[in-house]
Amino acid sequence: MASKFHHTRILWHRWGANTLFKLMKLPLIERSLKRFSPILVLISFVAVLLLNSLSPAMAQLPRQEIRGVWITNNDFNVLKERTKVQEAMTQLRQLHFNTIYPVVWNSGYVMYPSAVAQRTGIQPFVFRGSDGHDILADLITQAHSRGLLAIPWFEFGFMAPPTSELALDYPQWLTQKRDGSQTSISAAGEVVWLNPFHPEVQQFITDLVVETVTQYDVDGIQFDDHMSLPYEFGYDPYTIALYTQETNNSPPSNPQDQSWMRWRADKITAFMVQLNQAVKARKPNAIFSVSPNYYDFAYKFQLQDWLAWMRQNIVDELIVQIYRPDLQSFVNNISRTEIQEAQQMIPTGIGIMTGLRNRPVPMQQIKSQVRAAQARGLGVTFFYYETLWNSAPEPPSQRIAGFQNLFPVPAFRSAMGRGE
């Protein structure tokens, strides 16, 4: 993208210079132009400077602006009713949203009828609506009929509750810390971690992802900060043996040893490359979306080198989660250089918190953060649907008016290969 913009800018420079040259050759105005040529040269110089100064913003213009919302299992009261889904999608379209990210993988369970899950012995979680319909299929149909993209979201990644069927039935798939413990505390509570280096785990995740993109008319697939591994993990027997085989050394006792961190991060990157290839083989136009934390945190604490993923051209869309109540902290994080780099390559947005069940977020905070993102040419995605206006500190009418103010005009998106 940056190279295309650079080429366009050069053409504009040439056009300006050629036009000025041709004008100066016209006999009737030759003398006048000679008199004013210093001024014309100055105007041309200023125009070039302005064009150069606008490079980042103009480079972002052809990118399709992301205006999305995550739809979680907390939204099930809406999802299970066809009429409520219709109303929700209509409302989002009227407010000029353009993308939904419905959860399909949460707590060790899938949210749709899955042959892969059944083969594994995992019973589907909640996949039927009030009249027995396929919730995900209905949601995608309703979204598409209103011009919204539908990109299912593998929320839990390699994470699962310790009491889930997946964790209990496949203990060999779990990784552990150096002291042998297998759990950590996350926003979802106590969790275990599937071993991202184990081939059976990789195959299981790949099968679920491929099933989703082939079984449904999706526009893409998204992975967030849990498609990773906390740096303390990786001391399970399988990973120790693999590391020893490849390096002729045992894993360092310090989990933050740089070479040990790099080895694990690179392994996750290699898997993501394979996963991308598997998705594209089935649906070449599918948007491969990632929604991590800001890079420094993602790599140091979660071994998630998403900057490498992006530079290896396996990321089609980036949404960086910046959940900060303090505006200055929010602005500092959305101004990071890796986000600016992403903007030159792919559609880029910021994940903004609109509230949790026990932690409402005022509309003024949402507005100030969206405005800060928009000022930097960034899209936005909100966490999560019910807290947009149904579970909020202000009345629904006030919240809806707030979003109308933030998105006064439409920003249509198309799937890759259908308008990009």
N, C-alpha and C positions, 0 to 999 in steps of 0.2 A: 504494500500500500504506500509506504513512504517513497519507494522508488517511482511509483506511478505519479504521485503528487509532485515529486521533484521534476519529472519529465514534463508535466503540465506547466509547472512554474517556468521552466526554461522556454517552452513554446510561447508563453505570454511575454516573457522578456524579449524574445526575438521579434514577436509581433509588434511590441511597442517600439523597439529600435528601428525596425523596417518601416513602420508607419511614419515615424518622425523623419527618417531619411527621405522617404518619398515626398512628404510634404515640403521638405526643404528644397527639393528639386523643381517644384512647380514654379514656373517663371513669374506668374502674376503676383505671387506672394513671397518670392525669394528674399527681397530686401527686408520685408516686414519680419519674416522668420529669422533672418540673420540678426535683426535687432533684438528679437525676443528669444533667440536660441538659448541663451544662458538660463532663462526662466523655464523654458521647456525641458532643458536638460535637468534642471533642479526638480521639476515636477516628476519627470521620469524616474529620477533617483529616489525621491520620496515614495513613489508608488512601489518601486522594487523593495524598499525597506519595509513598507507596510505589508507587502505580500510575504516577505520573509518572516516578519514578526507574527503573522497569522498562521504560519505553517502548522503548528500543532492543532489549532482549532479547525483549520480547513482540512487537514488530513483526517480529522474525525468525521467531517460532514458526510462522506459517502457511507460511513458505518451506519448500520441500522440501530437506532437507539433502543436500548432495552428498557422496557417499563413492565416489570414482572412482579409476580407474587408467588410465594411458596404456599402450597396447599398441603397441610399436615394431617395426621390422624386425629388431631384435635378438632378438625373441621368435619368429622364424620357425620354430624347431625345435618350438615348441608349436603354432603356427598351422597348420602343414602337415599335422598329424595330427588327424583327427576325434576320436579317443578322448581325446587330450590336451586338445583344446579343450573337450570335454564335462567332463573332470575339472577344468579350470581354472575354467570358469563355475560348476560346482557348488561348488567351493571358495570362490570369491568370494561366492556367495550365502550359503553357510553362515557366512561371516565377516561377513555383513551389509553387504557392499558393495552399491551400487545402480546404478553407471554404468561403462561401459567406453568408452574413446576409442581405437579402432583407427586406426592410420596408414593413409592412402590416397594421400598425395602426399608423396614423399620423393625427394631427389636428382635431380629433373627427370623422375621416372617415377611412373606410377600403380601401385597395388597391386591392381588388379582389371582384368578385361577391359574395355577402354574404346574405344568407337568414336571418341570425340573424339581420344584419343591416336593412334589408328591413322590418322585423317585428317591429323593433324599430322606423321605420319611417325615418331612416337616409339613404339618397341616397349614393350609392357607389361613391367614389371620382374618381380615374382614374384607371380603371381596364381592359380596352380594348386597344389592340395595334392598329397599323395603319391598319391592315387588319381584325380588329374585334376580334382578338384572346385574350385568357386569358393570360395576361402578366406573372403572377406568375407561372402558370402551365408551360409555355414555358421556363421561366428562370430556374425552377427546372429541367426540362427535359434536357436542354442544359448543366446545371452544372453537373448533374449526368453522362451524356454521356462522360464527360471529367474527371471524377473521383473527382469532387468537392462535398463536403457536402453542403447542402442548409438548413440553419436554419433561418426561418422567424423571424423578429424582431418587437416586439410591442414597437415602439419607444416612443410614448407619454404616455404609462402607464395610470395613473389616471389624466393626464393633458389634457386640451382641450382649444381652443380659446374661449373667451366669446361670440363671434358671431357665433359659430358653431351651427348647428341644434341640436346637442346633448345638449349643454348648454341651448339653448333657449327653447327646448321642454321638458326638464327634470330638471327644476330648483330645484326640491326636491332632486335631486341626488348630488347637490353641497354642499360643506362644506364652512366654512367661518372663518375669524379671530374674535378675541374677540370684535373688534369694529364694526363688521357686514360686513366689506368689504369682497369681494369674489375673488379678483384677486391678483396676484403677477407678478413680472417681471422675465422672464426666458430668456434663449438663444433664445427661439422661440418668444419672445416678451411678451405681456400681456396675461396671461392665467388664467383660473379658474381650480379648482381641484374637480374631482369626489370624493365623500366621500368613502374612502376605507373600512369604517366600516358599510356602508349601505348594507343590504342583496341584494337589487335590483341591485346596482352597482356591487357587487361581482358576482351576477349571470350573468349579462350582459358581464362582462369581461371574465368570465369562458366560457360562450357560444361561444364568439368569438374565444378564444384560442382553445377550443375543435373542433370547426368547422374547423379551420385552419389545425390542425394536422390530422384530419380525411378526409378532402376534398382533401388534397394534399399529395403527396409522400415526405413529409418533413423529415429531419433527426433530427429535434428538434424544439425548440421554445426559443426565447430569450427575456428577460426583462432587461431594463437598469435602470438608476438612477431615472427615472420618475415613476417607480413602487414604489412609496413612497408618502410622504406628508410633505411639509415644516412645521417645528415645530410650526409656528404661527397659523396653521389651526386646526380645530376640535371643534370649538365653535358653530356649527350649532345645532338646536333644537334636531335632532335625536341623535347626539353623546353625547350631554349634558345629555339627558335622560338616555342613555345607561350607561354612566359613573356613574351617580347618582344611578341608580338601582344596579350596581355591587359593588359600594364602599360606598354607603350611604353618599357621599360627592359630592358637586358641583365641577366642574373642577377648578383648581387653576387659579387665575387671571394671574399668571406668566406662559407663555407658555413653559418656559424652566424648570419648576418645574420637578425634577427628576422622581417622581412617576407618574406624568401626562405624561411625555415623554415615560417612560417605558410601561405604559398601552397602549398607542397608538401604539408604536413600536411592542409590543407583539401581538396586534390585526392584524397588517399587516403581521407579521410572521405567525400567525394562518391561515390567508387567503392564503398565499403562500404555506403552507403545503397542504391545501385543493386543490389548483390549481394544484400542483404537482401530487396529487393523481388522479385528474380528467384527466390529460394528460396521466399518466402512465396506467390508466385503459383502455384508447383507444389505446395507442401505447407504450407498455412497454419499447421499445428500444429508444424512443425519448430522445434526449439530452435536459435536462432542464438547460438552460444557463442563467447566469445573468451577467450584465455588469454595475456595480455601480461605484461610486466614491470611493476613498480610505476610509477606514472604519470610521475613526474619523470624517470626514466630513459627510459621509453618515448618520451616526447615529445622530450626534448632530444637523445637519441642515435639514435632510430629514426623520428622524425617520425610517431609513432603516437599520435594524439590519441584514445585509447579513451574518455576521459571525455566527449568530445563525442559519440562514438558512442552511449554509454549515455544521455546526456541527450537525444539525438534518438530514443530509444526503438527502436533497432535491435538492441540486445543483450538477449537473454533470459536469459543466464547468464554470470557472470564468474568466472574462476579466475585469480588473480594468482600468477605464479611467484615464489616467495621461496625461492631455493636458498641458504641460509646455514647453515654449520655452527655458528656462534656463536648461542646462544639469545637473548641480548639484542638482537643485530642483527636476528634473526628477529622477535622481539616488536615491536621498533620499527617494522619494515616492515609488519607485519600490523595495526598500530594507526593507520595513516595515515588521514587524513580522507576521502580518496576511496573507500577501502574501506568505511568507515562509511556513506558516502552510498549506495554500491551496495547495501548490505544492506537499505536502506529501499525499494529498488526491485525487485531481482531476486535469485534464488538466487545466493549468493556463496561462493566457496571459495578455498583457498590451495593452490598447487602445492608439494608437499613432495618433496624428493629422498630416495629410498630406496636409491640407489646407482648407480654406473656400473661398467662391466666392470673398470676398473682403479682404482676408488675406492669401496670398500664403505662403507656407512653403518651404524653400530651401531644396534641396536634402541632403545637408551636415547635417542639423539638424536631418532629418529623419534617416540618416545612423548612426549617433552617438547614437541616442536613441535606434534603433534596436540592435546595437552592445551591448549596455549596458544591454538590456533585455536578449539577447542571452547569454551573459556572466554569467547570473544568472539562466540559464536554463528555461527562460520564453518564451512563444510564443508571437505573436503580432497580432493585428487586426488594420487596418487602417481606419480612418474616413476622407474622404469617397471615393468612386470609381473614380469619375471624376477628383479628385485632385491627383490621383496617377501619371498620366502623361498627361491627356488632358487639365486640367486647372492648370498649374503649372508655376513657374518662369523660369524653364529651358526648353529647347526643349524636345519633347516627347522621342526622341532617347536617350538623355542623362539620362532622368529619368528611362527609361526602362533598360538601361545599369546599372544604380544604383541598381535597384531591382534584376537584374541578379547577381550582385556582392554580395548582401545580402543573396540570397537564391541559392547558386550554385548547390545544389543537392535537389532532391525531398524529401518531408516529407509527405507521404501519411497518410490519416486518414480514419477510418472506423466508421460507426455509432455504438453506443453501442450495444453489443450483436452480432456484426458482425466483430469480430476481437479484441475486448478489452479483 
